[in-house]
Amino acid sequence: MSKSVICILITIIVYLLMMIVIGIIYSKKNNDVSDFYLGGRKLGPLVSAMSAEASDMSSYLLMGLPGLAYLCGAAEVGWTAIGLAAGTYLNWLFVAKRLRVYSHKCRNSITIPDFFANRYRDDKNILTGIAAAIIIIFFVPYTASGFSACGKLFNQLFDMDYHTAMIMSAIIIIAYTSLGGFLAASFTDLIQSIVMTTALVILVVYGVSTAGGIDNVIDNAKGITNYLSLTKTLTADGQPTSFGFISIVSTLAWGLGYFGMPHILLRFMAIDNKDNIKTSRRIASIWVVLAMGVAVFIGIIGNALSAQGHVKVLEDSSSSETIVLEIATVLSKHGVLAALIAGLIFAGILACTMSTSDSQLLAASSSMSENILKGVFKIKLSEKTSMIAARVVLIIIAVLGIILAWDQNSSVFRVVSFAWAGFGATFGPVMLTALFWKRSNKYGAIAGMLTGGIMIFVWKFAVRSLGGIFDIYELLPAFICALIAIVVVSLLTAPPSDEITAEFDEVVKEVKA
């Protein structure tokens, strides 16, 4: 093993040990299940903001986005980033404060399925069961994409067997998450966001310097037909094609997903004070814009480095997602200090993945143990038994993620895309109407969830393949259909009770206070 590889390995080991130590420290602060899943609503503005964004910016920040920019140019990845930035801001602006107030007033809900069931007084737990099932269905492949990213990282860096590397990474994530719960996940997210930011800055500085300056990077991009265009793009095999209005609207629809992301919405519920949300919104919005912009630029830099022969040419969507790994590997060969810095970049990729995977595991675990076992099946568990059940379920879900991530050639970006659409279409419309429409009822919410979930699969696997005007990201049509279903069914069925509408009015008053 070379000196540079040893330095990189040391950096990564120190980082991973730090995550486990944080898990051990916070394990002592989990007095009950509420603490384990929501941290007792004690997050400050900085931690809540950076935890939300770090858990959002999964492996696609340092793998998916740079890889797509490297291979296909600015159009698809650019409009995706714009949609995500807008969605981040609007989610913090409209949803965060109201959800924080409503979830606390509404029987102190600690999970998203809890909130939906309590909001509509669904004592039969039909909403709870559907919402919990949706979380498990979409979070398992989402988590799997994170494990896959870790496996690719160690396979690329140490020539380690992909499956061994993936399993080892999963064990680390499971360890600190099952020990420390929500507070550990949130605090490690803050640390991981710092590591991510540092990695992004280093990559840009080194990449531009190696390419001979920013002018060379831009000249290379300009020399590739349609590469910098926002209305034209390149296919995976380098062929120019148009990126018209339908494609732009479809890609911007990524922003709609934020309204339904359980692991992000839980951060809104966990913030210590509703009045701190404005500060959190500013921190989160600025960071996400800068982080995604830099990630896209790294892909463009990587293309220039390939053209100059500094890194190898990556020819398909799966291999292009390793462009950051390629750049960091080249950097590591310039001495001990450079190798340690490269190790920080690799740790940044791990941070992207781990900050999302831990949150997803917690959300999926809470859905199974709290909402299905205790809510739907009415299994009575003591606090101690509930904590054990939560950790066992978390491990089971992680194992399922490992099984789904077994295919080394799967695309991180594409897997995340489908799971993102699933949550956005099933939870997003229900969340917005639950928070802002007093006339909505549980029948409308059930219809919206089912319609959104069904349409995701129908559009993805049956309609979109028709091409033309039907080639739209499945999130947009599914979101619209779910919203229509909620409105129609709510209006055709009995209005909510006086108790529910009175609570809605109290929440509105408190939010405005």
C-alpha positions, 0 to 999 in steps of 0.5 A: 500500500502506497504512502498516499493511500495510507494517508487517505485511509488514516483521514477516513478512519479518523472521520468514521471514528468521530461519527461513532464517538458522536453516536456513543455520546448522544446515546446517553441522551435518549431517554425515550422513543420521542428523543430517539426519533425527534430529539425532544424538539431541541435542535438550534437554528444552525443544526436544524438548517445544516442537518436538513440540507446535509440529509437532503444532499445525499451522494448525488451532491458529490457523485450524481450532480458532478457526474451528470454535468461531466457527461451531459453538460449544463442543461439537465443538471442546471435546471435540476439544481435550480428546481432544488434550490427553489424547492428548498427555499419555498419549503423553509418559507411556507412549510417549516414554521407551520409544521413545527407548530402544528405537529406539536399542537396536534397530539405532539406528533413525532413522525410524519405518519403520526402527524397525518393521522393526528391532524385528521383524527384517523383513529383507525390508523388507515393513514398511518399504515399507508404513510408508513408503508410508503416510507419503507417502500421508497426509503429502502432503495434510497438508502440502498443508493447511499450504500452503493455510493460508499461501495463505489468509493472504497472500490475506486480508492483501495481496489477493495471488493465493492460488496465488502466495502458497501457492507462495511460502510453500512455497518458504520452508519448503522452503528452511530445511528442506532446508538445515538438516534436523531440527535446523533444523526443531526449533529453528525449532519452538521459535521458532515456538512462542514466536511462536504463544504471543505471538499467542494472548495478543495476540488474546485481550487485544485481542479482549476489549477490543474486544468491551467486556469478557469479560462481553460475550463470554460474554453473546453466547455465552449468547444463541446457542442451544446455543453453549456446550453440550457436548452440543448444537451448531450445524451449519455453517448455524446450525441447532441439533442434538444432540451425544450420547454417540457424537459425544463418544466419536468426537471424543475419539478424536482423542487416539488419533492421537498414538500414530501421528504420525511427526513427533511420535514422531521427537521422542521418538527424538531427545531427548538423554537418556531421563531428560529426558523427564519435564521435556519431558512437563510442558512439553508438556502445560501448553503444549498445554492452554493453547494450545488453550484460548485458541484455542477462546476466540478463536473465541468472542471472534470470534463476539462481534466479528461480532455487534457489527459489528467484523468481518464475519460468516463463514458457512461452514467455509472462511471461518470459519477466517479469523476470526483474520485478520479480528481481526488486520486490524482491530487493524492499523488502530490505528497503526504499533505496532498494525500491527507487533503484528498482523504478529506475529499473522500470523507466528504463523499462519505459525509454526503452519503452518511448524512442522508442514509442515517436520516432515512434509516431513522425515518423508516425505522420509526415508520415500522416500529412506531406507526405499524407495530404500535399504531396499526397492529396495536402492539403494546411496548414499554419504553425500553422495549420500544427502544430495542424494537426501534434499533432492531427494525433499523438494522433490518431495513439497512440489510434490505438496503444492502441487498438492493445495492448489490448491483455495482452498476446501478446509477446513484442519480437515477435511483435517487430520482425515483425515490425522490419522486415517490415521496414528493407525489405521495406526501407533498400534496397531503402535507400542503393541504393538511397545513393550508386547507381547512376543508381537507379531510382524511378521505382526501388525504388517503386518496391523495397518497394512493393516487400519488403512489400509483401514478409514480409507477404508472407514469415511470414504467408505462406512460413516460416510455411513450416519449414526446410530450409524455417524457416528463419526470414522473413527480410532476404528473403524479403530484398534480393527480394527487392534489386533484384527488385530495380536493375532489374527494375532500369536497365529495365527502363530509367536512372535518369535525369542529374539533379539527377546524378549531385546531387548524384556526389555533395553529394559524393564529399561533403561526402569525403571532 
